[in-house]
Protein backbone atom coordinates (compact mmCIF):
# COMPACT_ATOMS: atom_id res chain seq x y z
CA UNK A 1 0.00 0.00 0.00
CA UNK A 2 1.38 3.36 -1.04
CA UNK A 3 1.79 6.11 1.57
CA UNK A 4 -0.80 8.13 -0.32
CA UNK A 5 -3.27 5.29 0.03
CA UNK A 6 -3.03 5.15 3.82
CA UNK A 7 -6.22 6.24 5.51
CA UNK A 8 -5.94 9.56 7.33
CA UNK A 9 -9.33 9.28 8.99
CA UNK A 10 -10.83 6.66 11.25
CA UNK A 11 -13.71 4.67 9.80
CA UNK A 12 -17.00 6.44 10.58
CA UNK A 13 -15.26 9.73 11.48
CA UNK A 14 -17.20 12.78 10.37
CA UNK A 15 -14.90 15.17 8.54
CA UNK A 16 -15.64 18.85 8.11
CA UNK A 17 -15.15 20.17 4.56
CA UNK A 18 -12.60 22.68 5.83
CA UNK A 19 -10.51 20.07 7.71
CA UNK A 20 -6.83 20.70 6.88
CA UNK A 21 -6.10 16.95 6.74
CA UNK A 22 -8.73 16.50 4.04
CA UNK A 23 -7.41 19.45 2.08
CA UNK A 24 -3.86 18.06 2.29
CA UNK A 25 -4.99 14.61 1.12
CA UNK A 26 -6.95 16.07 -1.79
CA UNK A 27 -4.01 18.27 -2.83
CA UNK A 28 -1.87 15.14 -3.26
CA UNK A 29 -4.11 14.02 -6.10
CA UNK A 30 -4.54 17.40 -7.75
CA UNK A 31 -2.39 19.03 -10.34
CA UNK A 32 -0.23 21.70 -8.76
CA UNK A 33 -2.10 24.95 -8.38
CA UNK A 34 -1.24 27.76 -10.76
CA UNK A 35 -0.41 31.19 -9.41
CA UNK A 36 -3.69 32.56 -10.75
CA UNK A 37 -5.69 29.75 -9.16
CA UNK A 38 -3.80 30.20 -5.90
CA UNK A 39 -4.44 33.95 -5.94
CA UNK A 40 -8.12 33.33 -6.68
CA UNK A 41 -8.38 30.80 -3.85
CA UNK A 42 -6.66 33.16 -1.41
CA UNK A 43 -8.87 36.03 -2.57
CA UNK A 44 -12.00 33.91 -2.08
CA UNK A 45 -10.82 32.89 1.38
CA UNK A 46 -10.19 36.55 2.20
CA UNK A 47 -13.62 37.58 0.86
CA UNK A 48 -15.26 34.80 2.90
CA UNK A 49 -13.41 35.98 6.00
CA UNK A 50 -14.48 39.58 5.33
CA UNK A 51 -18.09 38.50 4.86
CA UNK A 52 -18.01 36.64 8.18
CA UNK A 53 -16.51 39.71 9.85
CA UNK A 54 -19.20 41.86 8.26
CA UNK A 55 -21.91 39.54 9.60
CA UNK A 56 -20.42 39.78 13.11
CA UNK A 57 -20.29 43.57 12.83
CA UNK A 58 -23.90 43.65 11.61
CA UNK A 59 -24.99 41.53 14.57
CA UNK A 60 -23.11 43.83 16.95
CA UNK A 61 -24.64 46.87 15.28
CA UNK A 62 -28.13 45.39 15.57
CA UNK A 63 -27.58 44.67 19.27
CA UNK A 64 -26.27 48.20 19.85
CA UNK A 65 -29.25 49.63 17.97
CA UNK A 66 -31.70 47.64 20.10
CA UNK A 67 -29.93 48.74 23.27
CA UNK A 68 -29.93 52.35 22.09
CA UNK A 69 -33.66 52.19 21.37
CA UNK A 70 -34.29 50.67 24.80
CA UNK A 71 -32.24 53.40 26.48
CA UNK A 72 -34.06 56.06 24.46
CA UNK A 73 -37.40 54.72 25.68
CA UNK A 74 -36.12 54.81 29.27
CA UNK A 75 -34.88 58.37 28.75
CA UNK A 76 -38.25 59.42 27.34
CA UNK A 77 -39.97 57.87 30.38
CA UNK A 78 -37.62 59.80 32.68
CA UNK A 79 -38.37 63.05 30.84
CA UNK A 80 -42.09 62.45 31.28
CA UNK A 81 -41.64 61.63 34.97
CA UNK A 82 -39.45 64.73 35.45
CA UNK A 83 -42.05 66.95 33.77
CA UNK A 84 -44.78 65.48 36.00
CA UNK A 85 -42.68 66.05 39.14
CA UNK A 86 -41.96 69.64 38.08
CA UNK A 87 -45.67 70.27 37.47
CA UNK A 88 -46.55 68.83 40.89
CA UNK A 89 -43.84 70.96 42.50
CA UNK A 90 -45.17 74.09 40.81
CA UNK A 91 -48.73 73.23 41.87
CA UNK A 92 -47.72 72.77 45.50
CA UNK A 93 -45.59 75.93 45.44
CA UNK A 94 -48.60 77.89 44.22
CA UNK A 95 -50.73 76.34 46.95
CA UNK A 96 -48.09 77.20 49.54
CA UNK A 97 -47.90 80.80 48.29
CA UNK A 98 -51.69 81.05 48.47
CA UNK A 99 -51.72 79.66 52.01
CA UNK A 100 -48.94 82.05 53.03
CA UNK A 101 -50.90 84.98 51.63
CA UNK A 102 -54.06 83.80 53.39
CA UNK A 103 -52.17 83.47 56.70
CA UNK A 104 -50.65 86.93 56.27
CA UNK A 105 -54.09 88.37 55.57
CA UNK A 106 -55.58 86.58 58.60
CA UNK A 107 -52.73 87.79 60.82
CA UNK A 108 -53.20 91.32 59.55
CA UNK A 109 -56.94 91.17 60.30
CA UNK A 110 -56.19 89.75 63.75
CA UNK A 111 -53.69 92.53 64.53
CA UNK A 112 -56.15 95.17 63.33
CA UNK A 113 -58.91 93.65 65.48
CA UNK A 114 -56.70 93.59 68.57
CA UNK A 115 -55.73 97.23 67.97
CA UNK A 116 -59.38 98.21 67.60
CA UNK A 117 -60.27 96.44 70.84
CA UNK A 118 -57.36 98.06 72.71
CA UNK A 119 -58.24 101.54 71.60
CA UNK A 120 -61.99 101.12 71.71
CA UNK A 121 -63.88 103.61 73.92
CA UNK A 122 -66.12 100.74 75.00
CA UNK A 123 -63.25 98.74 76.30
CA UNK A 124 -63.97 97.20 79.69
CA UNK A 125 -61.98 98.65 82.52
CA UNK A 126 -59.14 96.56 83.87
CA UNK A 127 -60.05 94.61 86.95
CA UNK A 128 -58.02 96.09 89.88
CA UNK A 129 -58.07 92.74 91.68
CA UNK A 130 -55.74 91.19 89.14
C-alpha positions in Angstrom: 0.0 0.0 0.0 1.4 3.4 -1.0 1.8 6.1 1.6 -0.8 8.1 -0.3 -3.3 5.3 0.0 -3.0 5.1 3.8 -6.2 6.2 5.5 -5.9 9.6 7.3 -9.3 9.3 9.0 -10.8 6.7 11.3 -13.7 4.7 9.8 -17.0 6.4 10.6 -15.3 9.7 11.5 -17.2 12.8 10.4 -14.9 15.2 8.5 -15.6 18.9 8.1 -15.2 20.2 4.6 -12.6 22.7 5.8 -10.5 20.1 7.7 -6.8 20.7 6.9 -6.1 16.9 6.7 -8.7 16.5 4.0 -7.4 19.4 2.1 -3.9 18.1 2.3 -5.0 14.6 1.1 -7.0 16.1 -1.8 -4.0 18.3 -2.8 -1.9 15.1 -3.3 -4.1 14.0 -6.1 -4.5 17.4 -7.8 -2.4 19.0 -10.3 -0.2 21.7 -8.8 -2.1 24.9 -8.4 -1.2 27.8 -10.8 -0.4 31.2 -9.4 -3.7 32.6 -10.7 -5.7 29.7 -9.2 -3.8 30.2 -5.9 -4.4 34.0 -5.9 -8.1 33.3 -6.7 -8.4 30.8 -3.9 -6.7 33.2 -1.4 -8.9 36.0 -2.6 -12.0 33.9 -2.1 -10.8 32.9 1.4 -10.2 36.5 2.2 -13.6 37.6 0.9 -15.3 34.8 2.9 -13.4 36.0 6.0 -14.5 39.6 5.3 -18.1 38.5 4.9 -18.0 36.6 8.2 -16.5 39.7 9.8 -19.2 41.9 8.3 -21.9 39.5 9.6 -20.4 39.8 13.1 -20.3 43.6 12.8 -23.9 43.7 11.6 -25.0 41.5 14.6 -23.1 43.8 17.0 -24.6 46.9 15.3 -28.1 45.4 15.6 -27.6 44.7 19.3 -26.3 48.2 19.8 -29.2 49.6 18.0 -31.7 47.6 20.1 -29.9 48.7 23.3 -29.9 52.3 22.1 -33.7 52.2 21.4 -34.3 50.7 24.8 -32.2 53.4 26.5 -34.1 56.1 24.5 -37.4 54.7 25.7 -36.1 54.8 29.3 -34.9 58.4 28.8 -38.3 59.4 27.3 -40.0 57.9 30.4 -37.6 59.8 32.7 -38.4 63.0 30.8 -42.1 62.4 31.3 -41.6 61.6 35.0 -39.5 64.7 35.4 -42.0 67.0 33.8 -44.8 65.5 36.0 -42.7 66.0 39.1 -42.0 69.6 38.1 -45.7 70.3 37.5 -46.6 68.8 40.9 -43.8 71.0 42.5 -45.2 74.1 40.8 -48.7 73.2 41.9 -47.7 72.8 45.5 -45.6 75.9 45.4 -48.6 77.9 44.2 -50.7 76.3 46.9 -48.1 77.2 49.5 -47.9 80.8 48.3 -51.7 81.1 48.5 -51.7 79.7 52.0 -48.9 82.0 53.0 -50.9 85.0 51.6 -54.1 83.8 53.4 -52.2 83.5 56.7 -50.6 86.9 56.3 -54.1 88.4 55.6 -55.6 86.6 58.6 -52.7 87.8 60.8 -53.2 91.3 59.6 -56.9 91.2 60.3 -56.2 89.8 63.8 -53.7 92.5 64.5 -56.1 95.2 63.3 -58.9 93.7 65.5 -56.7 93.6 68.6 -55.7 97.2 68.0 -59.4 98.2 67.6 -60.3 96.4 70.8 -57.4 98.1 72.7 -58.2 101.5 71.6 -62.0 101.1 71.7 -63.9 103.6 73.9 -66.1 100.7 75.0 -63.3 98.7 76.3 -64.0 97.2 79.7 -62.0 98.7 82.5 -59.1 96.6 83.9 -60.1 94.6 86.9 -58.0 96.1 89.9 -58.1 92.7 91.7 -55.7 91.2 89.1 
